[in-house]
Amino acid sequence: MASSSRDDPIETAMSPASKLMVRTIHGDCQKLKEVLNDNHDSTEIALSPGSKAVPVAPTAQVINPMMLASVSCLLNGKAAPALTIGDETQIFHDRLVAFSNTYCVHVDQNDQEAPHNRLRSELSAAKLKGLTVDGDTVLHALATHGHVDGKCFNICADFICKEAKARDLLFKQNKKGDTPLHCAARAGKSTIVEHLIKLVAGEEKKLLETENELKETALHEAVRIGDNGIVKLLMEKDAELASFPEEGTSPLFLAILLGEDTIVETLYRKSGKNLSYSGQNGQNALHAAVLRGTGLTKKLLEWRKDLTTKMDENGSTPLHFASALNSNQTILQFPWIKPVCWLVLEANPIALYHADKDGLFPIHVAASVGSTRSISIFLRWSVSCAGFRDGAKGRTFLHVAVENGRRRVVSYACRNQFLSWILNMQDNDGNTALHLAVQRGNLLVFSTLFGNTHVRLNITNNKGQTALDIAQHNKISRGVYYTQNNEPNICLSLMCAKAMNGSYRKDHFQKQCAQQSKQDKRVESDKVKDSTQTLTIGSALITTVTFGATFALPGGYRADDHANGGTPTLAGRLGN
């Protein structure tokens, strides 16, 4: 790196941009200022440790190093440090924070040479329009790192927008689409937010409604950090702000999802009841509300009952979401509280008859999670929904409960006489709930069905199999007759109850079972083989590590090209 002791001829031959690079030691501050005062905004300097200065064409992707060097020198009173491209963003931010801190100190002391005066005289508007590698402008940095009280930010922002005539930076978006207003709202600095809005007098709506790449405005950032004060401020400036975006996550949806009840009320009141209810993946605000409890659900139903019929991308209504909540424990603790399912059905009973894209009705969803409380509510509204079949497999809620091992739901269906008509219903494959219970070897679920006198034991499926056929098939294919296994006990129970086989030759059945058994054994054999190999390799590695140090000689062995190659390195040393 060049110093001030070099000859003048060499210095004169250098370009102004190159001169800037060499003013990096103590004592060259004045010369650096002279270089900066020259109008050479068309040249940008690439800086890297231990390399020569190379002028390159200006680019909007990287902050102007001339600006960094001048800020460092003017604000700190020291020579500019050597910079690397990876450090530019952080250094730029640090210089701006240092400027704010230093300015406040000088103002308190009535210093006429305050840093903002020097900055005003040395930095041109062109240099202020540089970008960091993240696409941030000077206003982005100030909005993010400015003081909470906003005093220093106001001075800097006024200078940038008014005296430096860089007002367009207020609307400048970084690589993520964020404006300085997004950054200020995200940092929770209400005074800075308010001042930014003042600086765009006459164009407040344009700035407030600017969306980033996530289709979010500054209001989303305020909601996300739970700052109701900033939310009020933004909504008072633009009452239509809560209606953005038209599609995607609205501020209301985000507030409900985060459980911010106060902000939800603020958005509703300040918007004049004209706000967006849209959410992610085609959902609406009621989808989120049912997941957050009865309080927010009641509010949403009072505001917009029609949300109960709206579906998301998967065809799920808010009632599907409510059905997926297992409210059994909540009801035991607070029996006087109406479940969310009840509230949604009160608002719109038709929601019970909407199926999603998989053909699942709310009662199927409730059965899959074991929510007997939700099922009882659905049946109270409409007993016929017990016979609803899903679109994919033709299953009732009882089939779904058996497949998911929900014994509580199966028990509920078996002990209520008005549901006896669904106990023997068959799906698209001809399987009853008993067939599925035997297939899965679930002894508890099987016992619940087996003990009900309305359950028929000898119904055949589309393959001509009864429950006993499936039980015998499972018993043979497993090949293990340990008495604690479920399959032998299920098979024995059916035989004791004099259950019958299907209508086919027994030798064909045994042949089919034998073939299936071979396939199962082959699969299990591969699993055991893989696990054995893994254990063997692991054991070998452990043995190698354990005994390697014991047999290894200190110093190792001589190389093969040595006269005594292969012999211990330290052999014969003790005798020397």
Secondary structure, DSSP 8 states (H G I E B T S, - for coil): ---TTS-HHHHHHS-HHHHHHH--STT-HHHHHHHHHS--TT-EEE--TT---EEE---TTS--HHHHHHHHHHHHSS------GGGHHHHHHHHHHHHHHHHHHHHHTT-TT-HHHHHHHH--HHHHT---TT---HHHHHHHHS-TT-HHHHHHHHIIIIIS--GGGGG---TT---HHHHHHHTT-HHHHHHHHHHTTT-HHHHHT---TTS--HHHHHHHTT-HHHHHHHHHH-GGGGG--SSS--HHHHHHHTT-HHHHHHHHHHTTT----B-GGG-BHHHHHHHS-HHHHHHHHHH-GGGGG---TTS--HHHHHHTS--HHHHHH-TTS--HHHHHHHH-GGGGG---TT---HHHHHHHHT-HHHHHHHHHH-GGGGG---TTT---HHHHHHHTT-HHHHHHHHH-GGGGGGTT---TTS--HHHHHHHHT-HHHHHHHHT-TTS-S----TTS--HHHHHHHHHHHH----TTSHHHHHHHHHHHTT----SS-HHHHHHHHHHHHHHHHHHHHHHHHHHHHHHHHHHHHHHHHHHHHHH--TT-B--TTSTTTTSBTTTT-TT-
